[in-house]
Amino acid sequence: MTATSVFQRSPWALSIVLIANGLAYSFFAITLPSLGRTLGFSDGNTGLILGLAALVMTLASPLWGRLCERWGRRRIIIIAISAAAVLTIATTSIIHLRLNTLISLNSALVFLIIIRTTQALFSAGLKPAGQAYIADITISRHRVNGMGMLGAAFGIGTILGGIIAMISGKTSIISGYIVVNTLLIVATLVALKYLPESQQHSPLPQTKTSTLPYRVLWPYLLITLCGLCVFSILQHVTSLRLEDSFSLSSDSAIRTGAKIMVITMLAMILTQALLIRLKILTPISLLLTGGILGLIAMVIALLASSITVLICAMALIGIAMGCLFPGNLAQLSLNVDQHSQARVAGVNGISQGVGLALGPILGANLHQLSPYNPYLACLFLLLSIVVIVLFNRRTTPT
């Protein structure tokens, strides 16, 4: 099977899987901060649930990247989406039981930590497998386009998760989870039936794996960490700021926070679609553009005195991330050979996991000190990205 025929058959099936997984993650991440208060959790507890899951994903991602080179991309993708479907059902059950006071606060906290970390353990393979899948079915000059598709699928999932959260709010949260569960099951069935294997080469024997060029890769791994940390901080604290700075109720904060995240991700998707169509910027140019736009947006968010201004700032953040993420993934992919795509994606998963783990924990704890502190932290992280890009802008793909 040629790469072209695989590309023609597989993107829609892979996109459905990525959209469903992103939808489930965003729905949980958006609703948990305010819902956690209703369940009886402290802000630190909700940050811990998300942070520990991200930490487990960090540790598991490199292993899945190596297994992906030996087992194939398809098997890892199916394992990941199946685990997400089963364990999201378990998450729904615990939330339902706690809302009806059928289990204690401590039991609910322990169960959610166990369920979410287990889900992270198995779902950790989806990003390296998906990134390697895209590398398999795209040639080098179209790599930014392919990674843009990967980011767009995640963005669409985040938007749909936000829309479901916006509609369900706190009062119909279980109905929202039922919708999410159903979509994950559908995505699992689609992957089983319609997703072909993408590898055009035989998996590498265990004794012939090459060493990754970490000297070249480390700046972009650090950019991944900073970028995902910014994203997860903002995702976690937006509804909390709406409650504490703009005096919204818990239900209104969930709905409005979801609306803001939908707008943010829509801006990201539209940016990626435009970049894919124009094909005018190099990965390094995309990184620099995204970092600078992110700095401007974060200053606006920090100084926002109304919800409207905050929404505008978050939309600009979406545009910034729409440049940053595909540019960084393309740069990582172009700096390794075809046999190392899943492994570099797995190593990049460490950076993703650390960023996603630090984000909720930093956001929750900094917010307790002041609603503005998380935005100052994001400002510092985005400035770090710009500095890293400027110092490494002459790096060329190997």
N, C-alpha and C positions, 0 to 999 in steps of 0.2 A: 504493500500500500504506500503510495507516495505521500509526501508531506502535504501537497495540495489537496488530495482527496480527503485526508484526515482533517485538514482545516475546514473543508466544506461541510463535513459531517459533524464535527465535534464542538465547535464553539458554542452553539446554542445550548447543548446539553451541559457543558461545563459551566456556562453562564448561569443556568438555572440552579445548579448546585451552589455556586458562589453567592448568588443572590439570596437563596434560602438561608445559607449559613450566616451571611451578613445581616439579614433581616432578624434572625433569632438573636444574634449577639447584640444588635443595637436596641431591640425591644427590651431585652433584659437590662442593658446598661442604662438606658434612658429612664426606665420606670423604677429601677431599684432604689435610687437615692431617696425619692419622696415616699415610695411604697414601703421602704425599709423603716421609716419613722412610724408608719401605720402598723407594721408588724411588731414594733417595739424595739427595733435595732437602733443603736446609735449611729451617727454618721461614720464613725470609725469602723463599726461593724460592717457596714455596706462597702466601705473602701477595702476592708480586709477580704471580703468574699470575692470581689473582682480582682484584687491584687494577687491573692494566692493562686487563683485560677490562671492568671497571666504568667505567674512565676513557673507553674507546672508546665505551661505551654512552652516557656523558654527552655526548660530543661529537656523537654521531649522533642522539640523541633529538629535538632541536629540528627537524632536517631532516626526519625522518620525520613529525613533527607537522604541518609545512607540507605535505608531500606527501599526508598523509592527507586534508587539506581539498580537495585537487585530484584525487586518484586514487580517493578513497573509502576507507572503513574496511576493507572486505572484502579488497581486494587487499593492503594492508599486512599484515593479520593472516596471510594465506596465505604471503606472502614470509617473514615472521618464523618461523612454525612449521616451514616447509619447511627453512629454513636450520638451525634447531635440530636437526631430525632428521638431516640429512646430516652436520653437523659433530660431533654427539655420536657418530656412528659413527666418525668420524675420531679423536676423543678416545679411544674404546675401543681402537682399533687401536694407538695410540701406547703406551697403558698396558700393553696385552698384550705388545707388543714389548719394552718396558723391563723388565717383570717377568721375561721370559725372557732378559734380557741380550742381545737381538738388536740393540739400538741403544745408543749411549753415553749417559751421564748428560746431557752438554751438548746432544746432539741431541734427547733427549726433552724437555728444558726448552725449547729453542727451538721445537720443533714444537708443544708444548702452548700456549706463549704465542701463536704465530701462529694456531692453530686456535681458541683461546678468544676472542682478540680479534676474529677474523673473525666468529665466532658472535655476539659481542656487537654488532658493527656491524650485522648484519642483524636480529638479534632485538630491537634497540632500538626498533623500530617497534611492538612488540606492546603495550606499556603505554599509549602515547598513543592508539593505535587502539582498544584495548579500553576505555579510559576515555571516549573520545569516543563509542564505540558505546553505552555505557551511558547517557551523557547524551542521545543521540539517542532512546532508547526509554523514557526516564523523564521524567515531569513534575517541576517544581521541588520540590514537597512530598514527592516520593518519592525525591529524589536521594540522601539518606543511605542509604536501603534499597538502591538500585542500587549505590552504591559499597561497601556492605557485602557485596553479592553478589560484587563484584570481589575484595574482600579475602578472602572466604570461599573462593573458587576457588583463590586463591594459597595460602591456608592448607591446604586439602585436598591440593594438590599437594605442599606441603612435608611434610605428614604422610606421604603415600604414599612420597615420596622417602626420608624417614627410616625408614619401615618396611622398604623394600627394602634400605637400608644396614644396618639392624639385623639383617636375616636373612642378608645376604651377608657382612657383616663384611669382614675383609681376606682371608680364605681363599677366598672365592667372589666376589671383586669383579667379575671379568669377567662372570659370570653375572648379577650385578646390573645391569651396564651393558647387557647384551643385553635384559633386561626393559625398561629405560628406553628403549632405542632402539626397541623394538617399539611401546611406547605413544606415542612421538612420531610414528611413521609412521601409526598409527591416527588420531591427532589431526589430522594433515595431511589424510588422506582424508576425515575428517568435515567439516573446514572447506571443502574443495573441493566437497563434495556438498550440505551442509545449511546452510551459513551464508549468509544473504542480506545484501545491502547494507542499511545502516540509515539512511543519509542521506535525509531527506525534502525536502531543498532541493538546488538545483543547487550544485556546487562553486563557490567564489568565484573570480572572475578574479584574476589575479596583481596587477592594479593596484588592487584594492579591498579589500585586507586592512587591518584596523584595528589600531591600537596597543593592546597589552594594558595594563591598569591596574596597572603594576608597583608603584605606591605602595601599593596595597591588597593586592597578592598577595605581596609579598616576605616578610612574617612567616610565611606558610604554606609558602612555598618553603623557608625556613630550617628550619621544623619537619620537613618531609620529609627534609632532609639529616640533621638530628640523629637522627630516629627510625630511618632506614635504617642510619645509622652504628652506632647501638646494636645493632640487630638483627644486622648483619653481623659486628660484633666478637664478640658472644656465639656466633654460629654457628661462627665460626672457632676460638675459644679453648676451647670447652667440652670437646672431646675432649683437647686439650693439657693442660687443668687436671686432667682425670681421670687422665691418665698421670703428671703431675708432682707433683700435690698428694695424690692418692689412690692412687698406685702401681698403677694398672691397666696391663695389657699393651696393646700397640697394638691388637690385635684386640678386646679387651674395651672399650677406650676408644672405638673406632668404634661398636660395638654399643650401649654405654651412652649415648654422646653422641647417637646417633641416637634412642634411646628418649627422652632428655630433650627433644630438639627436637620429637619427635612429641607429647609431652605439652604442650609450649609452644604449638604450633600448634593442637592440639585445644582448648586453653583459649581461644585467639584466635577460632577458628571458633564455638564455643559462645557466646562473648560477642557476636559479631556477629549470630548467629542470634537471640539474646535481644533485642538492640537493634532488629533489624528487626521483630520481632514486637510489642514494646512501643511503639515510636515515641514515646518520652517525652522524649528529650534532644535539645537543639539541637546543631549541630556544635561550637560553642564550648564547651558543657558537656561534650561528649565529649572534646574536647582537654584540658581542665583535669583531668577525671577520669583520663584515661589517663596524663597526666604525673605526677600525684600518686601513683597506684598504682605507676607505674614506679619512682619514687624509693624507695618503701617496699620494693619487690621487690629493687632493686639493693643496698640496705643489707643485706638478708637474704642475698643471694648473696655479697656481699663477706665477710660474717662466717661463712658456712657452714662447719661443721666436719665434716659428713658428706654423703654423696651424697644422702641423703633430704632434708635441708634444702635442698641445691642444687636438687633437683627441684621442691620446693615454691616456691622463689623464682622459678624459670623458668616455672612454671605461672602465677604472679602476673604475670610479665612478659607472658605470652600474653594475659591479661585486659586488661592495660594497652594493649598494641598493638591489641587488638580494639576498644578505644574510640578510640585515637589515629588509626589509619590511615583508617577510613571518615569520621571527623569532619573530618579535614584535607582529604581528597579532595573531600568535599561542599562544604566552604568554598571551595576553589579553583574548583570547577565553578560554584557559584552566583554568583561574582563576575565572570563573563564571559558574553557572549551566546552563543547557540547556534552561531553561525558560528565561534567562537573556541575551542570545546571541545578540538579536537585540538591546537591551538597551545599552549594553556595546559598540556595534558597533556605536550606535548613539552618545554616549558620546565621543567615539574615533573620531567621525566626527567633534566634536568641535575642537579637536586638529588638525585634518586634515585641517579644514577650517581656523583656525588661521595661520597655517603654510603656506597654499596657499595664504592667504591674505597678510601676512607679506612679503612673498617672492618677488612678483613683485614690491611692494612699496619700500622695502629696496633695491632691486636690481637696480631699476630705479634711485632712489635718490643717492645711493652710487656710481653708475656708473658715474653720472654727476660730482662728485668730482674727481674720478679717476677710470679708468677701472679695477684696481686691488682691489679696496675696497670691491666689492661684494665677491671676493674669500677669502679675509681675514675674512669676516663675516661667510662664509661657514666653514672655518677652525675652527673658534671659536665654531660654532654649532656642528660640528662633534666631537670636543674635549669634549664638554659637554655630548654627547651621550656616549662616552667611559667612562667618569667618572661616569655617572649614572649607566651604566651596571656593572662596577666594584664594586660599592657600594651596588648593589642589586643582585649580581650574585648568592647568596644563596637562593633567593626567589624561592619557589617551588609552582607549581599549587595546587590550593585547590581541 
